[in-house]
Every structure is written in C-alpha cells, then in structure tokens.
C-alpha cells in the first residue's frame, strides 16, 4: 500500500469540486433547458449530474490512475490499488438544482474502511467545507468547532421527508412529529451532504435520515472532526450506519435527544 499525503489529495479534490461547480452553475443558470431523466420516484438526473461526475472522474483519476472511484451516475472504476477509493456525488440535491435551490458537490477519499479526507461544496453560496482525518474541519479555511450542549427548545434538526416506497421503517411521520414537538425547528434542505455540513458549522444542532453513504461520507467526517457524534439510530458505529444509511449526526445534546426518539424503532436485519 502506497503512502499518501492527504492534504495534497484534498487539494486536488477541492480543485475538482470547484471546476465541477463552475460547470454545474452554468447549467443551473439555464436549467429550464436541461433534459431530465427519472431514476426512480423523486430521484432525478440531468446532463449536469453526468457531466459533473465525468469531470471529477477524469480530473482525479488522471492524477491517481491506480485508485478506484464510485459515483452516483456511472458504474464504479476499479483501480489496481484497491486500498484507495474516491466517493463522488456530483450533484447532491438534484431536485433542488432543477428548481433553483442550493445543491452540493461532495467528494471523499476512503482508505480501506476509513474516510481519510472529504469535502462538501455549495457552488451557489461558494461555501467549501473540508475535513482531513485528525486535522479538523473547515469552512472556507475557518476551523469549525461544535457546541456540545443546547437546550431542547433551541435544537434545530435537519432531516428528509420519506415517501412510502423510500422509507425503510413505517411510522416515519409519527417519529418526526414526536421529534418536532419539543424542539425549536425541523428543516429540510434536500441535500444530505449539506445537512451534515450545516451540523458541522452549527447551523443545525443535529440531522437524522436514511440516506446513501456516498452522499454522506464527507459530511460524516466533517461532523466528527468538528467535535460531533455520528451513529446509527441505535447508537451503533460505522459498521452499521455505512450499510443501512440510518444516520444521526449531531452535537452531544442533540444526539442524545434524537437517540431517545429513534432507538425504539426495530433495527434492520444485517
């Protein structure tokens, strides 16, 4: 296994994301003309998604030709060196993108079962969230440090709104109602990566959802490096939530609150 400099790789990832940001913003400003495909209920894809992923793939695999890459829009690339894999969501929040709302580009690097570094980039606001394992989390170069405590009445929690065919567990809206009643607010951004970034920088105190790991790998690292807690709905570690996608990412107080509301649900069979 070759040794790498994660800071150098992260810099290349940032450059790839910025280039993809320019490309997608061009489409964003003339989105009414885009052809839209449907992958499933509420799951859209556009030529902007495909071109963004192609750009990121070509940029990173030109520099790291032996590594692997998994993205949202195309089959994975299996490299000679299987110990390193890029995870890429070229537009996280395609529905947002198609309707003129904020979206993100997210890239992470895995070394085996560990996320080494990652980023979440919002081209609309030009916010670049970055994290490197053991080196902290940053927003446009400013270090992020999360608060541990917050009163229940001041908690702001992000989530998604599941549909019957996308929700693993029945009773999603009953759980949401139980969570919403005592806290300050629930917000839906339409981008799992952006929700994680908002937790890391303190705009949300927590986030829960069932979502894909490609979408959230970088965001999870952001939250952990900013001092937050990441588990599944039963307080279990990555060996569970990376497979199920059932996530709680939060500061300490909000994590305890969400865990108390969600852990009564029967966990999925593994």
Long-range contacts (C-beta under 8 A, 24 or more apart in sequence): 1-81, 1-83, 2-81, 4-84, 4-111, 4-116, 6-109, 6-116, 6-117, 6-132, 6-133, 6-135, 7-117, 7-132, 7-135, 9-64, 9-109, 9-116, 9-117, 10-109, 10-117, 10-118, 10-119, 10-130, 10-132, 12-59, 12-60, 12-63, 12-64, 13-60, 13-86, 13-107, 13-109, 13-117, 13-118, 13-119, 14-119, 14-121, 14-128, 14-130, 15-59, 16-55, 16-56, 16-59, 16-60, 16-107, 17-56, 17-105, 17-107, 17-119, 17-121, 17-128, 18-121, 18-128, 19-55, 19-56, 19-59, 20-52, 20-55, 20-56, 20-90, 20-105, 20-121, 21-105, 21-121, 21-123, 22-123, 23-48, 23-51, 23-52, 23-55, 24-48, 24-51, 24-52, 24-90, 24-91, 24-97, 24-103, 24-105, 24-123, 25-123, 25-124, 27-51, 28-97, 28-100, 28-103, 28-123, 28-124, 31-97, 31-98, 31-100, 34-98, 36-98, 41-163, 41-165, 41-166, 42-95, 42-163, 42-166, 43-94, 44-94, 44-95, 44-98, 45-73, 45-94, 46-91, 46-94, 46-97, 46-98, 48-91, 48-97, 49-73, 49-90, 49-91, 49-94, 50-74, 50-90, 52-90, 52-91, 52-105, 53-88, 53-90, 56-88, 56-90, 56-105, 56-107, 57-88, 60-86, 60-107, 70-214, 71-214, 72-212, 72-214, 83-111, 83-112, 84-109, 84-110, 84-111, 85-109, 85-110, 86-110, 87-213, 87-214, 87-217, 87-218, 88-214, 89-193, 89-212, 89-214, 89-215, 92-191, 92-192, 92-193, 92-194, 92-215, 93-189, 93-190, 93-191, 93-193, 93-194, 95-190, 96-189, 96-190, 96-191, 101-190, 102-189, 102-191, 102-194, 103-190, 103-191, 103-194, 104-191, 104-193, 104-194, 104-197, 106-193, 106-214, 106-215, 106-217, 106-218, 106-219, 107-218, 108-217, 108-218, 108-221, 110-217, 113-238, 115-217, 115-218, 115-220, 115-221, 117-221, 118-217, 118-218, 118-219, 118-221, 118-222, 119-218, 120-193, 120-194, 120-196, 120-197, 120-218, 120-219, 120-222, 122-194, 122-197, 127-197, 129-197, 129-200, 129-201, 129-218, 129-219, 129-222, 130-222, 131-200, 131-218, 131-221, 131-222, 131-224, 131-225, 131-226, 132-225, 133-221, 133-225, 134-225, 135-225, 136-225, 136-226, 137-200, 137-221, 137-222, 137-223, 137-225, 137-226, 139-197, 139-200, 139-201, 144-200, 144-201, 144-202, 144-222, 144-225, 144-226, 145-226, 145-227, 146-199, 146-200, 146-202, 146-223, 146-226, 146-227, 146-228, 146-251, 147-202, 147-205, 147-251, 148-227, 148-251, 148-252, 148-253, 149-251, 149-252, 149-253, 150-205, 150-251, 150-253, 150-254, 152-182, 152-183, 152-253, 152-257, 153-182, 153-183, 153-184, 154-183, 154-184, 154-205, 155-183, 155-184, 155-205, 155-206, 155-253, 155-254, 155-257, 156-183, 156-184, 156-185, 156-186, 156-187, 156-203, 156-204, 156-205, 156-206, 157-183, 157-185, 157-186, 157-187, 157-204, 157-205, 157-206, 157-207, 157-208, 157-250, 157-254, 157-258, 158-186, 158-187, 158-188, 158-189, 158-195, 158-198, 158-199, 158-204, 158-206, 158-207, 158-208, 158-209, 159-186, 159-187, 159-188, 159-195, 159-207, 159-208, 159-209, 160-188, 160-190, 160-192, 160-209, 160-210, 160-211, 161-188, 162-210, 167-210, 168-210, 168-244, 168-246, 168-268, 169-210, 169-265, 169-266, 171-265, 175-261, 175-262, 175-265, 178-261, 179-208, 179-257, 179-258, 179-261, 183-257, 191-215, 192-216, 192-219, 193-218, 193-219, 194-219, 195-219, 195-249, 196-220, 196-222, 196-223, 196-249, 197-222, 199-223, 199-226, 199-228, 199-249, 199-250, 199-251, 200-225, 200-226, 200-228, 201-226, 205-250, 205-251, 205-253, 205-254, 206-248, 206-249, 206-250, 206-251, 206-254, 206-255, 206-257, 206-258, 207-247, 207-248, 207-249, 207-250, 208-233, 208-247, 208-248, 208-249, 208-250, 208-258, 208-262, 209-245, 209-246, 209-247, 210-244, 210-245, 210-246, 210-247, 211-245, 211-247, 212-245, 213-242, 213-245, 216-245, 216-247, 216-249, 219-249, 220-247, 220-249, 223-249, 223-250, 227-251, 228-252, 228-255, 229-255, 231-255, 231-259, 232-267, 233-259, 233-262, 233-263, 233-265, 233-267, 234-259, 234-262, 234-263, 234-267, 235-259, 235-263, 240-270, 243-270, 244-268, 244-270
